[in-house]
């Protein structure tokens, strides 16, 4: 490797620009997102350091980690200095971050508000490009016994099997349900179909003394609660 090419490896940067050493000496919270990503890739290209390259990549997604996590390997590899191995490393790290968040919210098993449902289900539904319908099954302490994907479909909607919902509720001993589905379009306005299936499930569940407490429409960063809007 030529001197020019090697000059942008982390070990040759000035101390102020060395994110590994900065993390060691000042702690992980002292690093920017771009500096943390730079540690993953180790080196930049002939014209820019890893930090500069990562700042440029990050800026391309408006400095948003969720958006960065959605980039494909080929999209990452469009940046000079990012080959397949580095693209895979970035993708794997961001996926671990997403899974860590999901592990954290699993501890939140008691539903006390619509925001608690959002915290639980946003990592599952928030970033999907297609629509999915999920059911949370709760016991009499409002703790989640089980959560199941009921249907998966295109962005035009999903098909909900009411009988399957109630069959599962009886099998797990649930006394209450919360409905959740995502809108990949980002809109939070419930459709007439959303309202109809909510009432259909509510009426069917009542005959078995099971309450439908809420129905949440979830997007990447927000939610709509039927209960909060007095639509239950």
Secondary structure, DSSP 8 states (H G I E B T S, - for coil): --HHHHTTBGGGS-GGG-HHHHHHHH-GGGS-HHHHHHHHH-B--SSS-HHHHHHHHHHTTTT-HHHHHH--HHHHTTSTT--HHHHHHHHHHHHHHHHHHHHHHHT--B--SHHHHHHHHHHHHTT-SSEEEEEEEE-TTSBEEEEEEEEEE-TT-----HHHHHHHHHHHT-SEEEEEEE-TT------HHHHHHHHHHHHHHHTTT-EEEEEEEE-SS-EEETTTTT--
